[in-house]
């Protein structure tokens, strides 16, 4: 594998994504739910996140305004399936309050937020911030994670920094966009290509466990 496009092509030829649950792969992309999910998924499996999200929906708590005013104990109880629920409850409430303070509402946040602001928020690292930018804000950002690093290591590529890995992955796609369009038999937005590429890697890696 000479570049990330070759990995993309290999995974696509294997049939990934095998199940397209959303146009951008992450469930309910473009919504506030992605912001919540990006925090809940830290250090846990997605099936547990889904249980926590279902609890929030059932309690009618899955909104920016309601999370910003949530009672800590009640919120922690609802998201308990995701683990580290006390810490995550604090982070969800803080983040919701800061979004309202700095952006006013979710739509303005979605259109105006940048990576620097996200990284300044307690509990949001690079992967979580990029997930929000890619899957919630629909920006041209490719999320990389431990699955990505592990897959590339199998091909002899290792990166010391998250941003180096992300840049290498993005460059391989951007330098071969015409070939990507040929695989899809149509032109697709870069955000959608990046989003689904990350999804291909995650789903492939889970299947290989």
N, CA, C and O of each residue as an XYZ file, in Angstrom:
836
protein
N       0.836     -1.185      0.000
C       0.000      0.000      0.000
C       0.885      1.255      0.000
O       1.627      1.496      0.953
N       0.804      2.040     -1.060
C       1.654      3.208     -1.197
C       1.046      4.469     -0.591
O       1.772      5.396     -0.234
N      -0.277      4.509     -0.473
C      -0.948      5.684      0.072
C      -2.331      5.278      0.584
O      -2.750      4.130      0.432
N      -3.021      6.227      1.184
C      -4.309      5.887      1.798
C      -5.381      5.580      0.753
O      -6.342      4.870      1.052
N      -5.234      6.103     -0.469
C      -6.210      5.763     -1.498
C      -6.224      4.265     -1.764
O      -7.287      3.678     -1.962
N      -5.059      3.650     -1.768
C      -4.987      2.211     -2.018
C      -5.692      1.426     -0.908
O      -6.299      0.387     -1.167
N      -5.610      1.924      0.322
C      -6.343      1.296      1.431
C      -7.841      1.487      1.222
O      -8.628      0.557      1.398
N      -8.225      2.704      0.843
C      -9.626      3.007      0.562
C     -10.163      2.062     -0.522
O     -11.232      1.471     -0.367
N      -9.422      1.931     -1.596
C      -9.830      1.079     -2.722
C      -9.950     -0.384     -2.284
O     -10.904     -1.072     -2.648
N      -8.983     -0.845     -1.507
C      -8.989     -2.224     -1.008
C     -10.238     -2.493     -0.169
O     -10.904     -3.512     -0.352
N     -10.551     -1.586      0.744
C     -11.716     -1.768      1.616
C     -13.019     -1.688      0.825
O     -13.967     -2.421      1.105
N     -13.060     -0.807     -0.153
C     -14.271     -0.690     -0.971
C     -14.484     -1.951     -1.806
O     -15.615     -2.406     -1.981
N     -13.397     -2.506     -2.314
C     -13.508     -3.736     -3.105
C     -13.925     -4.923     -2.245
O     -14.485     -5.894     -2.755
N     -13.654     -4.851     -0.944
C     -14.104     -5.888     -0.010
C     -15.584     -5.742      0.347
O     -16.169     -6.614      0.990
N     -16.172     -4.633     -0.078
C     -17.597     -4.427      0.162
C     -17.943     -3.517      1.309
O     -19.107     -3.421      1.699
N     -16.940     -2.838      1.864
C     -17.205     -1.879      2.944
C     -17.524     -0.509      2.356
O     -16.841     -0.031      1.450
N     -18.553      0.102      2.877
C     -19.319     -0.246      4.062
C     -20.361     -1.296      3.731
O     -21.084     -1.157      2.744
N     -20.453     -2.346      4.536
C     -21.416     -3.408      4.265
C     -22.830     -3.012      4.659
O     -23.800     -3.424      4.022
N     -22.942     -2.209      5.716
C     -24.247     -1.701      6.130
C     -24.131     -0.186      6.283
O     -23.396      0.305      7.140
N     -24.854      0.540      5.455
C     -24.795      1.996      5.518
C     -25.961      2.499      6.362
O     -27.068      2.697      5.862
N     -25.695      2.699      7.646
C     -26.752      3.107      8.577
C     -27.076      4.592      8.454
O     -28.120      5.045      8.922
N     -26.183      5.344      7.825
C     -26.362      6.775      7.638
C     -25.497      7.179      6.445
O     -24.498      6.521      6.155
N     -25.864      8.233      5.767
C     -25.079      8.691      4.612
C     -23.617      8.915      4.988
O     -22.720      8.642      4.191
N     -23.381      9.407      6.194
C     -22.009      9.664      6.658
C     -21.497      8.579      7.606
O     -20.451      8.744      8.234
N     -22.230      7.476      7.710
C     -21.862      6.327      8.550
C     -22.240      6.513     10.021
O     -22.901      5.643     10.588
N     -21.845      7.611     10.651
C     -22.202      7.840     12.058
C     -23.715      8.061     12.138
O     -24.250      8.888     11.401
N     -24.415      7.334     13.025
C     -25.879      7.477     13.114
C     -26.325      8.915     13.386
O     -25.743      9.619     14.211
N     -27.366      9.329     12.672
C     -27.948     10.673     12.848
C     -26.922     11.781     12.671
O     -26.882     12.739     13.443
N     -26.089     11.633     11.638
C     -25.088     12.656     11.347
C     -25.751     14.004     11.116
O     -26.894     14.085     10.665
N     -25.011     15.061     11.435
C     -25.515     16.413     11.266
C     -26.373     16.909     12.407
O     -26.893     18.024     12.350
N     -26.532     16.102     13.446
C     -27.390     16.488     14.572
C     -26.585     16.614     15.867
O     -25.427     16.202     15.943
N     -27.221     17.184     16.869
C     -26.588     17.339     18.178
C     -26.248     15.986     18.799
O     -25.353     15.889     19.639
N     -26.954     14.961     18.390
C     -26.696     13.618     18.917
C     -25.244     13.196     18.687
O     -24.685     12.451     19.492
N     -24.634     13.661     17.604
C     -23.234     13.320     17.326
C     -22.318     13.903     18.399
O     -21.376     13.243     18.838
N     -22.587     15.116     18.813
C     -21.784     15.760     19.863
C     -21.842     14.931     21.142
O     -20.819     14.669     21.775
N     -23.045     14.528     21.507
C     -23.227     13.710     22.713
C     -22.526     12.369     22.542
O     -21.824     11.909     23.443
N     -22.717     11.743     21.383
C     -22.103     10.443     21.127
C     -20.590     10.486     21.139
O     -19.945      9.523     21.555
N     -20.010     11.599     20.684
C     -18.548     11.726     20.652
C     -17.949     11.698     22.051
O     -16.820     11.243     22.239
N     -18.706     12.185     23.032
C     -18.241     12.124     24.422
C     -18.549     10.762     25.040
O     -17.705     10.182     25.722
N     -19.739     10.262     24.804
C     -20.131      8.980     25.406
C     -19.277      7.819     24.905
O     -19.067      6.853     25.639
N     -18.781      7.894     23.671
C     -18.044      6.763     23.100
C     -16.597      6.673     23.589
O     -15.896      5.707     23.288
N     -16.157      7.673     24.338
C     -14.787      7.632     24.848
C     -14.613      6.464     25.816
O     -15.346      6.339     26.797
N     -13.639      5.617     25.525
C     -13.270      4.484     26.378
C     -14.404      3.474     26.576
O     -14.527      2.866     27.640
N     -15.213      3.307     25.558
C     -16.273      2.303     25.665
C     -16.703      1.842     24.281
O     -16.295      2.419     23.273
N     -17.520      0.809     24.234
C     -18.002      0.261     22.957
C     -19.263      0.990     22.510
O     -20.012      1.525     23.328
N     -19.483      1.000     21.203
C     -20.612      1.744     20.651
C     -21.953      1.166     21.095
O     -22.917      1.916     21.249
N     -22.040     -0.140     21.302
C     -23.323     -0.708     21.724
C     -23.745     -0.159     23.081
O     -24.939     -0.024     23.349
N     -22.779      0.157     23.939
C     -23.100      0.755     25.238
C     -23.526      2.220     25.073
O     -24.392      2.717     25.794
N     -22.900      2.891     24.111
C     -23.286      4.271     23.815
C     -24.735      4.315     23.340
O     -25.496      5.200     23.732
N     -25.110      3.365     22.502
C     -26.484      3.325     21.986
C     -27.496      3.182     23.118
O     -28.576      3.771     23.063
N     -27.159      2.414     24.130
C     -28.054      2.262     25.281
C     -28.203      3.583     26.035
O     -29.300      3.958     26.448
N     -27.083      4.275     26.203
C     -27.122      5.568     26.894
C     -27.921      6.591     26.081
O     -28.718      7.343     26.642
N     -27.710      6.619     24.766
C     -28.456      7.535     23.911
C     -29.957      7.229     23.946
O     -30.788      8.137     23.957
N     -30.285      5.938     23.965
C     -31.698      5.540     24.035
C     -32.329      6.024     25.340
O     -33.480      6.460     25.354
N     -31.569      5.946     26.440
C     -32.069      6.437     27.727
C     -32.332      7.941     27.680
O     -33.337      8.423     28.203
N     -31.412      8.677     27.043
C     -31.578     10.126     26.940
C     -32.798     10.478     26.092
O     -33.542     11.405     26.413
N     -32.993      9.736     25.015
C     -34.158      9.990     24.153
C     -35.458      9.684     24.889
O     -36.422     10.446     24.813
N     -35.469      8.575     25.593
C     -36.679      8.172     26.320
C     -37.038      9.196     27.391
O     -38.214      9.436     27.666
N     -36.013      9.796     27.992
C     -36.241     10.801     29.039
C     -36.418     12.204     28.448
O     -36.559     13.182     29.182
N     -36.409     12.288     27.127
C     -36.529     13.576     26.430
C     -35.452     14.553     26.891
O     -35.726     15.723     27.161
N     -34.204     14.042     26.976
C     -33.082     14.858     27.444
C     -32.032     15.095     26.363
O     -31.014     15.739     26.617
N     -32.272     14.581     25.165
C     -31.238     14.657     24.138
C     -31.354     15.957     23.334
O     -31.641     15.952     22.137
N     -31.119     17.069     24.039
C     -31.105     18.369     23.369
C     -30.094     19.259     24.068
O     -29.792     19.072     25.247
N     -29.581     20.218     23.337
C     -28.580     21.131     23.872
C     -29.094     21.861     25.101
O     -28.416     21.921     26.127
N     -30.289     22.413     24.993
C     -30.842     23.210     26.088
C     -31.083     22.359     27.334
O     -30.765     22.784     28.445
N     -31.639     21.170     27.158
C     -31.962     20.335     28.323
C     -30.711     19.786     28.995
O     -30.661     19.682     30.220
N     -29.704     19.435     28.209
C     -28.462     18.954     28.820
C     -27.752     20.074     29.562
O     -27.098     19.829     30.576
N     -27.872     21.289     29.073
C     -27.210     22.415     29.742
C     -27.810     22.678     31.124
O     -27.146     23.236     31.998
N     -29.076     22.274     31.319
C     -29.764     22.506     32.602
C     -29.950     21.214     33.406
O     -30.601     21.224     34.451
N     -29.398     20.137     32.937
C     -29.663     18.823     33.537
C     -29.154     18.712     34.971
O     -28.123     19.280     35.331
N     -29.895     17.976     35.767
C     -29.424     17.603     37.108
C     -28.332     16.554     36.946
O     -28.503     15.573     36.222
N     -27.213     16.769     37.624
C     -26.054     15.888     37.414
C     -26.380     14.426     37.718
O     -26.051     13.538     36.931
N     -27.018     14.178     38.844
C     -27.299     12.788     39.224
C     -28.241     12.116     38.241
O     -28.063     10.948     37.894
N     -29.243     12.858     37.795
C     -30.189     12.299     36.834
C     -29.494     11.990     35.507
O     -29.708     10.932     34.915
N     -28.659     12.926     35.049
C     -27.941     12.727     33.790
C     -26.971     11.556     33.882
O     -26.886     10.739     32.965
N     -26.244     11.477     34.988
C     -25.294     10.371     35.176
C     -26.007      9.022     35.152
O     -25.493      8.054     34.591
N     -27.169      8.963     35.750
C     -27.939      7.715     35.769
C     -28.366      7.314     34.361
O     -28.319      6.136     34.006
N     -28.783      8.291     33.561
C     -29.242      7.999     32.193
C     -28.121      7.475     31.298
O     -28.341      6.611     30.450
N     -26.915      8.011     31.498
C     -25.802      7.619     30.611
C     -24.916      6.540     31.232
O     -23.836      6.247     30.717
N     -25.364      5.959     32.320
C     -24.562      4.952     33.034
C     -24.063      3.817     32.143
O     -22.935      3.367     32.342
N     -24.845      3.322     31.160
C     -24.351      2.222     30.325
C     -23.037      2.533     29.592
O     -22.302      1.613     29.233
N     -22.739      3.813     29.370
C     -21.539      4.174     28.613
C     -20.266      4.154     29.449
O     -19.168      4.298     28.911
N     -20.405      3.976     30.773
C     -19.230      3.946     31.648
C     -18.705      5.346     31.945
O     -18.998      6.296     31.219
N     -17.924      5.465     33.021
C     -17.355      6.760     33.440
C     -18.448      7.838     33.447
O     -18.223      8.978     33.040
N     -19.618      7.448     33.914
C     -20.814      8.269     33.733
C     -20.804      9.572     34.517
O     -21.395     10.556     34.072
N     -20.148      9.604     35.676
C     -20.082     10.857     36.424
C     -19.246     11.899     35.679
O     -19.637     13.059     35.553
N     -18.093     11.458     35.192
C     -17.223     12.364     34.428
C     -17.891     12.799     33.137
O     -17.856     13.979     32.788
N     -18.495     11.863     32.427
C     -19.127     12.193     31.149
C     -20.334     13.106     31.342
O     -20.598     13.969     30.505
N     -21.063     12.922     32.434
C     -22.200     13.797     32.717
C     -21.727     15.237     32.916
O     -22.335     16.175     32.400
N     -20.643     15.403     33.664
C     -20.080     16.742     33.873
C     -19.653     17.361     32.551
O     -19.923     18.533     32.288
N     -18.980     16.560     31.717
C     -18.477     17.088     30.447
C     -19.602     17.449     29.486
O     -19.520     18.450     28.774
N     -20.652     16.632     29.467
C     -21.790     16.933     28.594
C     -22.467     18.233     29.016
O     -22.833     19.053     28.174
N     -22.630     18.413     30.306
C     -23.288     19.623     30.813
C     -22.424     20.853     30.550
O     -22.924     21.874     30.080
N     -21.125     20.759     30.853
C     -20.210     21.875     30.619
C     -20.188     22.259     29.138
O     -20.285     23.435     28.786
N     -20.059     21.249     28.283
C     -19.982     21.523     26.853
C     -21.268     22.171     26.346
O     -21.221     23.118     25.561
N     -22.409     21.665     26.793
C     -23.692     22.231     26.379
C     -23.810     23.687     26.831
O     -24.266     24.543     26.073
N     -23.402     23.957     28.051
C     -23.454     25.336     28.559
C     -22.521     26.252     27.771
O     -22.872     27.397     27.484
N     -21.337     25.755     27.422
C     -20.374     26.566     26.681
C     -20.822     26.816     25.249
O     -20.566     27.885     24.693
N     -21.489     25.835     24.651
C     -22.025     26.030     23.305
C     -23.049     27.158     23.316
O     -23.026     28.043     22.460
N     -23.939     27.114     24.289
C     -24.962     28.162     24.397
C     -24.320     29.518     24.686
O     -24.719     30.534     24.114
N     -23.335     29.530     25.566
C     -22.666     30.794     25.940
C     -21.938     31.413     24.752
O     -22.011     32.623     24.539
N     -21.229     30.580     23.972
C     -20.376     31.113     22.910
C     -21.039     31.168     21.536
O     -20.615     31.940     20.676
N     -22.084     30.349     21.322
C     -22.697     30.286     19.988
C     -24.201     30.578     19.982
O     -24.779     30.846     18.929
N     -24.821     30.525     21.139
C     -26.237     30.838     21.210
C     -27.150     29.649     21.000
O     -28.048     29.400     21.804
N     -26.927     28.915     19.926
C     -27.757     27.742     19.641
C     -26.958     26.723     18.833
O     -25.833     26.987     18.408
N     -27.561     25.559     18.630
C     -26.845     24.469     17.974
C     -26.512     24.785     16.518
O     -25.407     24.482     16.068
N     -27.430     25.378     15.778
C     -27.184     25.654     14.363
C     -26.013     26.596     14.171
O     -25.207     26.398     13.262
N     -25.903     27.612     15.003
C     -24.771     28.529     14.902
C     -23.471     27.832     15.275
O     -22.432     28.054     14.653
N     -23.542     26.980     16.309
C     -22.382     26.172     16.686
C     -21.935     25.310     15.513
O     -20.753     25.278     15.170
N     -22.875     24.620     14.909
C     -22.578     23.708     13.798
C     -21.900     24.436     12.639
O     -20.991     23.897     12.007
N     -22.340     25.642     12.368
C     -21.813     26.399     11.233
C     -20.542     27.170     11.543
O     -19.779     27.497     10.634
N     -20.301     27.468     12.824
C     -19.226     28.403     13.175
C     -18.074     27.812     13.977
O     -16.976     28.369     13.971
N     -18.297     26.708     14.661
C     -17.258     26.181     15.550
C     -16.021     25.763     14.768
O     -16.113     25.354     13.611
N     -14.864     25.872     15.412
C     -13.638     25.396     14.787
C     -12.918     24.421     15.726
O     -13.302     24.239     16.882
N     -11.884     23.817     15.197
C     -11.162     22.782     15.953
C     -10.530     23.360     17.215
O     -10.506     22.707     18.258
N     -10.018     24.583     17.116
C      -9.370     25.220     18.270
C     -10.334     25.342     19.433
O      -9.972     25.059     20.575
N     -11.576     25.769     19.147
C     -12.564     25.906     20.216
C     -12.876     24.547     20.825
O     -12.932     24.409     22.047
N     -13.077     23.557     19.991
C     -13.401     22.221     20.490
C     -12.283     21.681     21.376
O     -12.546     21.125     22.442
N     -11.045     21.843     20.940
C      -9.917     21.321     21.712
C      -9.726     22.062     23.032
O      -9.065     21.558     23.940
N     -10.302     23.254     23.136
C     -10.194     24.020     24.383
C     -11.208     23.550     25.427
O     -11.161     23.981     26.578
N     -12.120     22.668     25.025
C     -13.162     22.190     25.936
C     -12.668     20.974     26.724
O     -12.073     20.055     26.162
N     -12.919     20.985     27.998
C     -12.469     19.890     28.860
C     -13.103     18.574     28.418
O     -14.322     18.468     28.287
N     -12.261     17.586     28.194
C     -12.759     16.266     27.831
C     -12.826     16.003     26.342
O     -13.168     14.897     25.926
N     -12.501     17.011     25.522
C     -12.498     16.808     24.072
C     -11.064     16.770     23.553
O     -10.370     17.787     23.540
N     -10.632     15.586     23.126
C      -9.329     15.458     22.507
C      -9.454     15.586     21.001
O     -10.501     15.981     20.489
N      -8.394     15.255     20.297
C      -8.366     15.440     18.845
C      -9.353     14.526     18.125
O     -10.054     14.960     17.211
N      -9.404     13.273     18.534
C     -10.321     12.346     17.862
C     -11.780     12.751     18.084
O     -12.574     12.745     17.143
N     -12.132     13.099     19.312
C     -13.506     13.516     19.605
C     -13.855     14.805     18.865
O     -14.948     14.936     18.313
N     -12.924     15.752     18.856
C     -13.166     17.027     18.167
C     -13.337     16.814     16.668
O     -14.227     17.400     16.052
N     -12.492     15.981     16.086
C     -12.599     15.721     14.654
C     -13.874     14.954     14.312
O     -14.451     15.141     13.240
N     -14.305     14.098     15.220
C     -15.573     13.385     15.007
C     -16.733     14.364     14.935
O     -17.625     14.222     14.099
N     -16.715     15.350     15.808
C     -17.768     16.368     15.811
C     -17.711     17.191     14.530
O     -18.739     17.459     13.908
N     -16.492     17.594     14.136
C     -16.342     18.390     12.915
C     -16.793     17.613     11.686
O     -17.460     18.165     10.810
N     -16.435     16.343     11.618
C     -16.765     15.523     10.445
C     -18.230     15.136     10.408
O     -18.913     15.370      9.410
N     -18.714     14.551     11.479
C     -20.027     13.914     11.453
C     -21.173     14.813     11.907
O     -22.325     14.581     11.542
N     -20.867     15.832     12.697
C     -21.904     16.772     13.111
C     -21.903     18.007     12.207
O     -22.941     18.403     11.678
N     -20.717     18.611     12.039
C     -20.610     19.869     11.294
C     -20.376     19.658      9.797
O     -20.418     20.611      9.018
N     -20.132     18.424      9.404
C     -19.945     18.052      7.998
C     -18.812     18.840      7.342
O     -18.944     19.352      6.230
N     -17.688     18.920      8.070
C     -16.478     19.570      7.540
C     -15.591     18.522      6.865
O     -15.758     17.320      7.074
N     -14.662     18.994      6.067
C     -13.754     18.095      5.343
C     -12.617     17.651      6.253
O     -11.472     18.072      6.088
N     -12.949     16.800      7.211
C     -11.996     16.305      8.209
C     -12.102     14.789      8.249
O     -13.199     14.238      8.343
N     -10.956     14.117      8.178
C     -10.928     12.662      8.257
C     -10.537     12.244      9.666
O      -9.439     12.560     10.125
N     -11.413     11.547     10.344
C     -11.147     11.068     11.706
C     -10.221      9.859     11.634
O     -10.431      8.954     10.826
N      -9.201      9.851     12.480
C      -8.336      8.675     12.603
C      -8.348      8.221     14.048
O      -8.596      9.016     14.954
N      -8.083      6.942     14.264
C      -8.172      6.387     15.613
C      -7.227      5.212     15.750
O      -6.374      4.988     14.891
N      -7.380      4.458     16.834
C      -6.482      3.322     17.052
C      -6.644      2.257     15.971
O      -5.678      1.580     15.618
N      -7.864      2.104     15.442
C      -8.068      1.165     14.342
C      -7.239      1.584     13.124
O      -6.617      0.749     12.467
N      -7.240      2.878     12.836
C      -6.466      3.394     11.699
C      -4.979      3.133     11.898
O      -4.301      2.633     11.001
N      -4.482      3.473     13.074
C      -3.054      3.301     13.361
C      -2.648      1.831     13.284
O      -1.580      1.500     12.769
N      -3.509      0.953     13.799
C      -3.213     -0.480     13.786
C      -3.200     -1.030     12.361
O      -2.343     -1.842     12.011
N      -4.154     -0.584     11.541
C      -4.209     -1.040     10.159
C      -2.973     -0.597      9.391
O      -2.386     -1.381      8.646
N      -2.577      0.658      9.571
C      -1.407      1.161      8.853
C      -0.116      0.489      9.331
O       0.808      0.280      8.545
N      -0.062      0.157     10.604
C       1.124     -0.521     11.131
C       1.330     -1.864     10.441
O       2.462     -2.306     10.245
N       0.222     -2.510     10.075
C       0.309     -3.780      9.352
C       0.973     -3.618      7.987
O       1.525     -4.570      7.435
N       0.911     -2.397      7.450
C       1.527     -2.115      6.152
C       2.858     -1.386      6.285
O       3.409     -0.895      5.301
N       3.368     -1.321      7.512
C       4.684     -0.738      7.733
C       4.705      0.759      7.969
O       5.771      1.373      7.922
N       3.541      1.365      8.224
C       3.478      2.802      8.474
C       3.183      3.068      9.944
O       2.219      2.540     10.498
N       4.020      3.891     10.571
C       3.783      4.282     11.958
C       3.972      5.791     12.091
O       4.884      6.367     11.498
N       3.111      6.415     12.866
C       3.142      7.862     13.051
C       3.164      8.174     14.538
O       2.452      7.558     15.330
N       3.999      9.147     14.902
C       4.126      9.499     16.316
C       2.967     10.372     16.784
O       2.555     10.289     17.941
N       2.442     11.205     15.897
C       1.414     12.158     16.279
C       0.101     11.898     15.535
O       0.095     11.474     14.379
N      -0.994     12.162     16.222
C      -2.326     12.027     15.627
C      -2.440     12.845     14.344
O      -2.930     12.349     13.330
N      -1.988     14.100     14.389
C      -2.146     14.986     13.233
C      -1.319     14.522     12.038
O      -1.724     14.729     10.894
N      -0.176     13.903     12.283
C       0.626     13.357     11.183
C      -0.133     12.228     10.484
O      -0.155     12.144      9.256
N      -0.745     11.374     11.278
C      -1.532     10.270     10.733
C      -2.715     10.805      9.933
O      -2.979     10.349      8.820
N      -3.421     11.768     10.503
C      -4.580     12.338      9.814
C      -4.165     12.987      8.498
O      -4.835     12.804      7.482
N      -3.073     13.738      8.503
C      -2.610     14.420      7.291
C      -2.250     13.411      6.202
O      -2.567     13.617      5.030
N      -1.586     12.317      6.591
C      -1.198     11.297      5.616
C      -2.435     10.632      5.009
O      -2.487     10.378      3.805
N      -3.413     10.360      5.845
C      -4.642      9.725      5.371
C      -5.426     10.649      4.444
O      -5.939     10.208      3.416
N      -5.519     11.918      4.799
C      -6.253     12.859      3.961
C      -5.555     13.090      2.629
O      -6.198     13.150      1.581
N      -4.241     13.219      2.679
C      -3.478     13.521      1.457
C      -3.646     12.442      0.393
O      -3.773     12.754     -0.791
N      -3.648     11.188      0.801
C      -3.793     10.098     -0.159
C      -5.110     10.135     -0.903
O      -5.182      9.756     -2.072
N      -6.158     10.594     -0.221
C      -7.476     10.719     -0.851
C      -7.534     11.961     -1.731
O      -7.969     11.888     -2.880
N      -7.096     13.100     -1.198
C      -7.168     14.353     -1.938
C      -6.316     14.337     -3.208
O      -6.649     14.995     -4.194
N      -5.229     13.591     -3.178
C      -4.359     13.492     -4.353
C      -4.905     12.538     -5.404
O      -4.407     12.490     -6.529
N      -5.925     11.784     -5.033
C      -6.478     10.783     -5.951
C      -7.996     10.896     -6.074
O      -8.688      9.892     -6.243
N      -8.506     12.119     -5.989
C      -9.956     12.301     -6.005
C     -10.607     11.753     -7.275
O     -11.696     11.182     -7.219
N      -9.944     11.925     -8.413
C     -10.522     11.416     -9.663
C     -10.714      9.904     -9.600
O     -11.707      9.372    -10.096
N      -9.762      9.229     -8.991
C      -9.848      7.770     -8.869
C     -10.918      7.365     -7.853
O     -11.574      6.335     -8.006
N     -11.085      8.193     -6.812
C     -12.153      7.942     -5.835
C     -13.512      8.069     -6.520
O     -14.394      7.234     -6.324
N     -13.673      9.121     -7.325
C     -14.934      9.326     -8.045
C     -15.218      8.155     -8.994
O     -16.368      7.753     -9.167
N     -14.178      7.622     -9.593
C     -14.353      6.469    -10.486
C     -14.890      5.264     -9.718
O     -15.743      4.531    -10.220
N     -14.390      5.062     -8.507
C     -14.866      3.938     -7.694
C     -16.337      4.099     -7.334
O     -17.088      3.125     -7.306
N     -16.739      5.332     -7.061
C     -18.136      5.601     -6.713
C     -19.025      5.770     -7.951
O     -20.253      5.740     -7.867
N     -18.369      5.948     -9.096
C     -19.068      6.216    -10.361
C     -19.841      7.526    -10.300
O     -20.828      7.702    -11.014
N     -19.399      8.432     -9.460
C     -19.972      9.774     -9.356
C     -19.088     10.605     -8.442
O     -18.288     10.066     -7.677
N     -19.238     11.926     -8.528
C     -18.520     12.805     -7.620
C     -19.283     12.892     -6.300
O     -20.502     13.066     -6.277
N     -18.549     12.770     -5.224
C     -19.159     12.882     -3.896
C     -18.436     13.981     -3.113
O     -17.260     14.241     -3.366
N     -19.120     14.626     -2.167
C     -18.463     15.633     -1.325
C     -17.294     15.012     -0.560
O     -17.351     13.856     -0.140
N     -16.248     15.793     -0.391
C     -15.066     15.298      0.329
C     -15.439     14.864      1.740
O     -14.942     13.849      2.229
N     -16.306     15.622      2.393
C     -16.735     15.249      3.741
C     -17.341     13.849      3.761
O     -17.054     13.061      4.662
N     -18.164     13.542      2.789
C     -18.795     12.225      2.739
C     -17.762     11.132      2.483
O     -17.842     10.051      3.066
N     -16.792     11.410      1.613
C     -15.734     10.435      1.326
C     -14.919     10.158      2.585
O     -14.667      9.005      2.933
N     -14.509     11.233      3.265
C     -13.731     11.080      4.498
C     -14.529     10.334      5.560
O     -14.015      9.428      6.216
N     -15.793     10.724      5.722
C     -16.630     10.117      6.754
C     -16.775      8.620      6.531
O     -16.644      7.824      7.460
N     -17.043      8.255      5.302
C     -17.261      6.839      5.000
C     -15.954      6.044      4.999
O     -15.959      4.845      5.280
N     -14.840      6.701      4.687
C     -13.538      6.034      4.752
C     -13.244      5.614      6.186
O     -12.834      4.482      6.440
N     -13.455      6.530      7.113
C     -13.258      6.178      8.521
C     -14.180      5.033      8.922
O     -13.771      4.118      9.635
N     -15.427      5.090      8.458
C     -16.367      4.015      8.759
C     -15.919      2.678      8.201
O     -16.076      1.647      8.855
N     -15.365      2.685      7.005
C     -14.855      1.450      6.392
C     -13.770      0.828      7.270
O     -13.761     -0.380      7.507
N     -12.851      1.680      7.749
C     -11.739      1.190      8.571
C     -12.248      0.601      9.882
O     -11.806     -0.469     10.299
N     -13.176      1.299     10.531
C     -13.714      0.817     11.805
C     -14.447     -0.511     11.611
O     -14.208     -1.464     12.352
N     -15.330     -0.577     10.628
C     -16.115     -1.797     10.414
C     -15.224     -2.970     10.004
O     -15.425     -4.095     10.461
N     -14.244     -2.706      9.147
C     -13.302     -3.757      8.734
C     -12.505     -4.262      9.941
O     -12.343     -5.468     10.124
N     -12.016     -3.344     10.750
C     -11.207     -3.731     11.914
C     -12.006     -4.526     12.924
O     -11.480     -5.464     13.525
N     -13.269     -4.171     13.125
C     -14.128     -4.924     14.042
C     -14.394     -6.323     13.511
O     -14.437     -7.281     14.283
N     -14.572     -6.447     12.212
C     -14.809     -7.761     11.604
C     -13.589     -8.668     11.737
O     -13.719     -9.891     11.793
N     -12.393     -8.058     11.789
C     -11.157     -8.841     11.828
C     -10.751     -9.219     13.244
O      -9.779     -9.949     13.435
N     -11.484     -8.731     14.235
C     -11.130     -9.059     15.634
C     -11.274    -10.553     15.901
O     -11.021    -11.009     17.016
